[in-house]
């Protein structure tokens, strides 16, 4: 049982001086990220397919214990049919094998229009997916969360040894006084809420790993009750042998690493887990001026 914690990005200048050391260059971001967290939600692959040399560079910048979890490209998941796009998906999976042991579960995010009426299309895609490449599937059409479609999807994923993605957007939805947020520091939160799906949070374990995307509130303390809830779930599942992949977002991602750290602390309080690499880095101490 292992818990992997990470963010949706690593290239973020706003982390320099807090999450990353002062003076960190953009070319050093991935290395510094992997010195602190243990996985990354590969959103960049949703928009562009990396070159083999890029994958080699990613592997060179990260330890063997680090895991990349690439999102299947939009051109495959959102354009045309999954069945027609299966050959391209297989090419993508084969390319990402270049990451070697650093390749974690990939994930297929289906568009909101993809409903249970397209179950056969999804089944054909999963039938053709290579079993040795772990996969998680995220559905957004609300009918997937109703009986009997919910059970049918879970059974399909279980039969294929694949995970069902849970996305938790509650932190950016359960807000009082929405009318006062416009024009304030919460404006980015409102924009994020519009972009993220409002779907039920019903964790469903269908294989030996769990895949959760947590969309956090920009104020850390607002996340703590839900982090307590998730830590209890993760600890219970890990005790039965499940690996956990959790990706923490926030509207501008400024505090996303801190959300990861708080979640790690809470899981560790419930079941022993290795420290985050971040916690083993000595804090930066300002140099004292010399008297001589």
Buried (B, 14 or more C-beta within 10 A) or exposed (E): BBBBBBBBBBEBEEBBEEBBBEEBEEEBBBBBBBBBBBBBBBBBBBEEBBEEEEBEBBBEBBEEBBBBBBBBBBBBBBEEEBBEBBEBBBEBBEBBEBBEEBBBBBBBBBEEEBBBEBBEBBBBBBEEBEEEBBBBBBBBBBEBBEEEBBEBBBEBBBEBBBBBBBBBBBBBBEBEEEEEBEEEEBEBBBEBBEEBBEBEBEEBBBBBBBBBBBBBBBBBEBBBEBBBBBBEBBBEBBEEEBBBBBBBBBBBBBBBBBBBBBBBEBBBEBBEBEEBBBEEEEEEEEEEEEEE
